[in-house]
């Protein structure tokens, strides 16, 4: 951004702050519930942005400008802290109350698409568009969309909805629901007890695991793609087009295997295993469970 243009942005931000404070001076006897937030900073391409926003809502929007702009509200007595530089990047923190009680802030943050994002929340609702990086929450939910160079998302008990186009994605949740859609290429997704749902037709290499949550796959499979599904006690359900072309290796120690494509059935004794090829077998699919059932079904 040219220096003159950037100076104009800063002057506008300062003017907005002055206008926002004017009513406060006029009514000093009345308590103020929250303070308006408007920050604007220059940011070099590829610089990092680290954020800690515990509660409330966080909206991240990637844009084609060399600046980061923060809008929203932070209820008092919490405050917004922004530190760093345009070249080294910034750290954005909502400082909590002295008693440790969570403060629900509501922020929209616009940042360059090429920024290296690191966001950590406790129970905030996060939405991101055209932003890549690392996203972590304890019990909040995430919806990640648009285009990104890579996405690494993790939640202890919150839901994750990955609806982005990205060459590489990793998503993990404990008790939450994990949905993979959009246009990812290389995906590593896992849950512990939560349901894992895959509905992306662009995956070239997918690794999907759970301990006791069910895994549902419902999409076509690319040629020369590689899929690995593993589960302990949860089910693995593959809903595929009738003309799917793939080689399947299915096995379960105690669970049943249901083949909805052909008359071929697994061995009745010992570990249940089933190998079959559909079409020319251009994709490779491996499914392993311990007590979970395996279902291969056609649309």
Helices and strands as residue ranges (DSSP letters): H 3-26, E 34-42, E 48-52, E 55-63, E 67-75, E 79-85, E 89-95, E 104-112, E 116-121, E 125-129, E 133-137, E 142-147, E 151-155, E 160-173, E 178-191, E 196-198, E 205-210, E 215-218, E 226-231, E 236-240, E 246-252, E 257-259, E 272-278, E 283-289, E 294-298
